[in-house]
């Protein structure tokens, strides 16, 4: 599962157009693409399951980054000069010798000793694609969700293999992680929805989640201050929405799309500004800088564009 041969086969049989297509797929699978999709789902389809899906995606991202730092495994482009990638290989021929063999110890040691290399296991793109697609399938009222998941997850896996960013083992690990995150998130969300906890208790629970995420970022837990900050922003914003902007049935589609535009503009502009300001403020500053635009993007459109705007 950590051989370079499958990657080499895909690269040899795919031309320039194929590589461009795989780059496009990978770019769509970054946080910005999912943020845009989640904004649309939250303001156009159903807010509550969409927010649950946001929690699934952010929780999955935190686990992904923690696993990457913990395992500290290289990518295919790092361990074999024949693999076409975006960085130079640090080992000429360092892939696993067989389908079920692990990467050689000296390969792992060299790549771990080389600074600046991104870690490979598990595949974050595949984990996110799986969490998103299966989360949509289990949480959202969309009949085409099964077909979407059956197409999007394998497509993302092939793109990461074709670009030399991940081994087959990385892809499988990402799929398992994303599936577990989606399953846990969907089960918890559905159970909470059936239990219908008191609004006050729900709000304080969400605030507690946000505070814990910020404290974890301040203490340097993992390597994900921005992801922890985003998680805090979503939790606190959801608590605020429960208090000041409860769910409104029968919202006109025009109002829904106005909210989408406002949320997208707030999130995009706020994220760029916060990243520039908080870059040198340490983990807590980065977390707060990520929390603010996410929270404002979820709350401000609900407060500014009321049902009376129809």
C-alpha positions in Angstrom: 0.0 0.0 0.0 3.1 2.3 0.1 4.5 1.4 -3.2 5.1 4.1 -5.9 4.2 1.8 -8.8 0.5 2.6 -8.8 1.3 6.3 -8.8 3.8 5.8 -11.6 1.3 3.9 -13.6 -1.3 6.6 -13.3 1.2 9.3 -14.3 2.5 7.4 -17.2 -1.0 6.8 -18.6 -2.4 10.3 -18.0 -1.4 13.2 -20.2 -1.2 16.9 -19.5 -5.0 17.3 -19.7 -5.5 14.6 -17.2 -3.1 16.2 -14.8 -4.8 19.6 -15.1 -8.2 17.9 -14.4 -6.7 16.2 -11.3 -5.3 19.5 -10.1 -8.8 21.0 -10.5 -10.3 18.2 -8.4 -7.7 18.6 -5.7 -8.3 22.4 -5.6 -12.0 21.9 -5.2 -11.3 19.6 -2.3 -9.6 22.3 -0.3 -11.2 24.1 2.6 -12.5 27.0 0.5 -14.5 24.7 -1.7 -16.2 22.9 1.2 -16.8 26.3 3.0 -18.6 27.5 -0.1 -20.7 24.3 -0.3 -21.5 24.4 3.4 -22.6 28.0 3.2 -25.0 27.1 0.5 -26.3 24.1 2.4 -26.8 26.1 5.6 -28.7 29.0 4.0 -30.5 27.4 1.1 -31.2 23.8 2.1 -31.4 23.2 5.9 -29.4 25.1 8.5 -29.4 22.5 11.4 -28.0 19.5 9.5 -25.6 21.8 7.6 -24.2 23.1 10.9 -23.8 19.5 12.1 -21.9 18.8 8.9 -19.6 21.8 9.6 -18.8 20.3 13.0 -18.1 16.9 11.2 -15.7 18.6 8.7 -13.9 20.6 11.3 -13.5 17.8 13.8 -12.2 15.6 10.9 -9.7 18.3 10.0 -8.4 18.5 13.5 -7.9 14.7 13.7 -6.3 14.6 10.2 -3.7 17.2 11.2 -3.0 15.5 14.5 -2.5 12.1 12.7 -0.2 13.6 10.1 2.0 15.1 12.8 1.9 11.9 14.8 2.7 9.5 12.1 5.1 11.9 10.2 5.0 9.8 7.0 6.4 11.0 3.7 4.6 11.5 0.4 5.4 9.5 -2.8 7.0 12.6 -4.4 9.4 12.7 -1.5 10.7 9.1 -1.8 11.1 8.4 -5.5 12.7 10.7 -8.1 10.5 9.1 -10.8 7.3 10.5 -9.3 6.2 13.7 -10.9 5.3 16.2 -8.1 5.8 19.7 -7.0 8.9 19.1 -4.8 12.2 17.3 -5.4 12.5 13.8 -4.0 14.9 13.4 -1.0 15.3 9.7 -1.6 15.9 8.3 -5.1 14.1 5.0 -4.8 12.6 4.7 -1.4 9.1 3.2 -1.9 7.9 0.1 -0.2 9.2 -3.1 -1.8 5.9 -4.9 -1.9 2.1 -4.3 -1.7 1.8 -5.1 2.0 5.3 -3.9 3.0 5.9 -0.8 5.0 8.2 2.0 3.8 11.9 1.3 4.6 13.1 2.6 7.9 15.9 4.6 6.3 13.4 6.3 3.9 11.2 7.4 6.8 14.2 8.6 8.8 15.6 10.7 6.0 12.2 12.4 5.2 11.6 13.0 8.9 15.0 14.7 9.2 14.3 16.9 6.2 12.5 20.1 7.2 9.7 21.7 5.2 8.2 18.5 3.9 4.4 18.0 4.2 3.3 14.8 5.8 1.4 12.2 4.0 -0.6 9.7 6.1 -3.6 9.9 6.2 -4.8 11.7 3.1 -6.6 14.9 4.3 -8.2 15.5 0.9 -9.7 12.0 0.8 -10.8 12.2 4.5 -12.5 15.5 3.9 -14.2 14.3 0.7 -15.4 11.2 2.5 -16.7 13.1 5.6 -18.4 15.7 3.4 -20.0 13.2 0.9 -21.2 10.7 3.5 -22.2 13.5 5.8 -24.4 14.9 3.1 -25.8 11.4 2.4 -26.7 10.8 6.0 -27.8 14.3 7.1 -29.2 16.2 4.2 -32.5 15.6 2.3 -30.9 15.0 -1.2 -31.8 12.0 -3.3 -28.6 12.3 -5.4 -26.3 12.2 -2.3 -25.5 8.5 -2.8 -24.4 9.0 -6.4 -22.5 12.1 -5.4 -20.6 10.1 -2.7 -19.9 7.2 -5.1 -18.4 9.7 -7.6 -16.6 12.3 -5.5 -14.7 10.1 -3.0 -13.0 7.8 -5.7 -12.4 10.8 -7.9 -10.6 12.6 -5.1 -8.6 9.5 -4.3 -7.4 9.1 -7.9 -6.5 12.8 -8.1 -4.2 12.6 -5.0 -2.6 9.4 -6.4 -2.1 10.9 -9.8 -0.5 14.0 -8.5 2.0 12.0 -6.5 0.7 13.4 -3.2 -0.4 10.1 -1.5 0.1 6.4 -1.5 -2.7 3.9 -1.7 -2.3 3.4 2.1 -2.7 7.1 2.7 -5.9 7.2 0.6 -7.4 4.2 2.5 -6.5 5.7 5.8 -8.2 9.0 4.8 -11.3 7.1 3.7 -11.6 5.3 7.0 -11.1 8.4 9.1 -13.6 10.4 7.0 -16.2 7.7 7.2 -15.9 7.3 10.9 -16.1 11.1 11.4 -19.3 11.3 9.2 -20.9 8.3 10.9 -20.2 9.6 14.5 -21.4 13.1 13.5 -24.5 12.0 11.9 -25.5 9.6 14.7 -24.9 12.3 17.3 -26.8 14.9 15.3 -29.8 12.7 14.7 -29.9 11.7 18.4 -29.8 15.3 19.6 -32.5 16.2 17.1 -34.8 13.4 18.4 -34.0 14.3 22.0 -34.7 18.0 21.4 -32.7 19.3 24.4 -33.8 22.5 26.0 -32.6 25.6 24.0 -30.7 27.0 27.0 -28.8 23.8 27.6 -28.0 23.5 23.9 -26.6 27.0 23.8 -24.4 26.6 26.9 -23.1 23.2 25.5 -22.1 24.9 22.3 -20.4 27.8 24.1 -18.5 25.2 26.2 -17.4 23.5 23.0 -16.1 26.8 21.7 -14.3 27.7 24.9 -12.6 24.2 25.0 -11.5 24.6 21.4 -9.9 28.0 22.1 -8.2 26.7 25.3 -6.8 23.7 23.4 -5.4 26.1 20.7 -3.9 28.3 23.4 -2.2 25.3 25.0 -0.8 24.2 21.7 -2.8 20.9 21.5 -2.0 19.4 18.2 -0.9 21.6 15.3 -4.3 23.0 14.3 -4.9 26.5 15.9 -6.9 27.7 12.9 -9.0 24.6 12.7 -9.7 24.7 16.4 -10.5 28.4 16.1 -13.0 27.6 13.2 -14.6 25.0 15.4 -14.9 27.5 18.2 -16.4 30.1 15.9 -19.0 27.7 14.5 -20.0 26.5 18.0 -20.3 30.0 19.5 -22.1 31.3 16.4 -24.6 28.5 16.5 -25.3 29.2 20.1 -25.9 32.9 19.2 -28.2 31.9 16.3 -30.2 29.7 18.7 -30.7 32.8 20.9 -31.2 35.6 18.4 -32.0 34.0 15.1 -34.0 30.8 15.5 -35.0 28.7 12.5 -37.5 30.5 10.3 -39.8 28.3 8.1 -40.9 29.4 4.7 -38.0 31.7 3.8 -38.2 32.9 0.2 -35.4 31.6 -2.1 -34.3 35.1 -2.9 -33.7 35.8 0.8 -31.8 32.5 1.1 -29.4 33.4 -1.7 -28.9 36.9 -0.4 -27.8 35.3 2.9 -25.4 33.0 0.9 -23.8 36.0 -0.8 -23.4 37.9 2.5 -22.0 34.8 4.3 -19.5 34.1 1.5 -18.3 37.7 1.4 -17.9 37.9 5.2 -16.1 34.6 5.3 -13.7 35.2 2.4 -12.9 38.8 3.4 -12.6 38.1 7.1 -10.4 35.0 6.6 -7.9 36.9 4.4 -7.8 39.9 6.8 -7.6 37.7 10.0 -4.8 35.6 8.5 -2.7 38.6 7.8 -3.3 40.2 11.2 -3.0 37.1 13.3 -0.1 35.5 11.5 2.4 36.4 14.3 0.1 36.4 17.3 0.7 32.8 18.4 -1.7 29.8 18.5 -4.4 31.6 20.4 -4.3 34.6 18.1 -4.5 32.4 15.1 -7.4 30.5 16.6 -9.3 33.7 17.4 -8.5 35.1 14.0 -10.1 32.0 12.4 -13.1 32.0 14.8 -14.2 35.5 14.1 -14.9 35.4 10.3 -16.5 31.9 10.6 -18.8 33.0 13.4 -19.7 36.3 11.7 -20.4 34.6 8.4 -22.9 32.3 10.1 -24.7 34.9 12.3 -24.7 38.3 10.5 -26.7 37.2 7.4 -29.4 35.7 9.7 -29.6 39.0 11.7 -29.4 41.4 8.7 -31.7 39.6 6.3 -34.8 38.9 8.2 -37.9 37.1 7.0 -39.5 40.5 6.7 -37.2 41.3 3.8 -39.3 39.0 1.5 
